[in-house]
Amino acid sequence: MTPQEIFERVTAKFSGVPDIGLEAKLDNAVDPYIKVSPAHLLDVAKFLRDDDETQFDYLSCLSGLDLKGRFAVVYNLFSMGKKHKLTIRVETAGENPTVQSVESIWKTANWHEREAFDLFGINFSGHSDLRRILMPYDWEGHPLRKDYQVPEFYNGMKVPY
């Protein structure tokens, strides 16, 4: 299936859902994507995994983005059986960025979500073990945020930068 056909299928499935926020950037895009509201991410993800025509059984990557004032999470999906791919994008507020966890749908999301939490401070509601994965447990701040200030000292040691 082409990204356009997948978008049409998702749109048909969720046509009566208010505030689903479906948008798509499909033409002339390196990675065509469908944008969905954070409140409906889990429903759309389950549909994309379970639908006989899409069968997105593999979450190859999950990345956080700092968009200055708001955050985004990008999900790169692949179907092993159908051999097609798609990117899902969810945007959330910058004050306390929270997105539903997709760990229950794709187990590989466990570590990806922990990484986005650690480096961007994006919370994933429903995650089974949301804690730091790269930075020390007592590190303050999230190093990939655009407003991050590298501390001069950590536990009494000078931080080289």
N, C-alpha and C positions, 0 to 999 in steps of 0.2 A: 504494500500500500504506500502511496505517496503521503507526505505530510498533509497535503490538502485534503485527501480522502480521510485521513485519521481525524483531522480537525472537524470535518463535516460529520463524521460519525459521533464524535464527542458532543458536538453542538446539538445533533438530533437527540441524543440520549438525555441531555441536561437542558433542553429548551425551555421547560417550564420552571426551572429553579431560579428563584430571585437572587440577585447579588452574586451570581457565580463568576462574573467578571471575565468571561472567556474572550480572549483576544488572540490574534496569531500574527506572527511575522514569518511568512513562508517563502516569499519571493526574494530572490537574490540574496539569500542568507546562507552563510557557511553552515550554521546549525539552525535550521528552522525551528521555531519554538511556539508553544502554546502557553499563554499566560492565563493563570487561574487565580481566583481570590483564595487567601489562606484558609478561610472557613470551609472551603469545598475541596481542598487538596486531596484529602483522604478518599473521598468519594470518586474523584476523577482518577486517582492512581489505582484504586481497586478495579474500576471499570477497565482501564487500559491493560491491567494485568490479566483480568478474567475474561474479557471479551474474546470470542473465538476468532475474530478477524484481526485483532491487534496483538494479543498475546505478548505483552511486554513483560517478559519474565526475568529480565536482567537490568538492574540499576548499576550502570558502569561507573558513574561518578555523581557526586553531589558536591556542589561548591557554593560558598557564600560570597556575596558581593556587598561592598559598602558603596552606596550610591549617594553619599553626602546628604544626610537627613532621613534616609530610609535604607532598608536592607533588602536584598533579594537572595533567594535560594534557587539554584539551577539544578535540575535533575536530568541527567543524560540517560535515556532509556534505550534498550535494545531488545529485539525479539529474536531469540535463537532459532526458533522454528520458522518464522516468517521472513527473517533477514531484513527487517527495516528498523529504523531508529527515529527517535524524536526527543526533543528537549522540552521539558516543562519548566516554567518559571513562575515563582511566587514572590510578590513584593509585600513587605510589611513595614510598619512604622519604625522610626529610628529610636524612640525613647526606650521601649522595652520590646525588642523584636522577638516575636513568638510565632512559630509555625507548628502545625501538627506533625508529629513524627510519622514517617512511613516505614519504620522498622518492622511493624507488623505485616507489611506487604512484601518488602524486600529486606531480608536479614542483613545484607551488606550495608544498609543504611546506618547500622549501629555505630560503626567507627567513623563513617563519613559525617554523621550528625554531631558526633563528639568533637571532631576536628573543627567543624563550623562553629560550634559552641565555644570551643577553646580559643580560636583565633579571631572570631568576629563577635562573640557574645550573643549569638542567636540561640534562643531557647527553643527546644523541641518538645512540646507538650505530649505526654504519653510515652516518652522514651524510657526504656527500662534501666538505664545506668548513665545518665547525663552528667559526666564529670570530665575534667581536663584529661587530654590524651597526649599532648605534646609539651605543654608548659608545666612547670612544677605546680603542685596542687595549691600552693600559697601565693602564686604569682598574681599581681594586681593588674587588671586591665586585659585588653585583647589586642595583641600585636598587629593584626592586619586591618584594624580600624584606621580610617584616615586621620582621626583626631588623636591617635595614640601617641603618648609621650614616653620615650624609652627612659626608664628610671636610671638614675646615676649609680645607685647601689642596690644590691639584692642580698639580703642576709649579711650585711656588713662588707660584702665584696664589691669592688668596682665592676660595673657592667661595661665590657668593651663594646664600642660601636663606632 
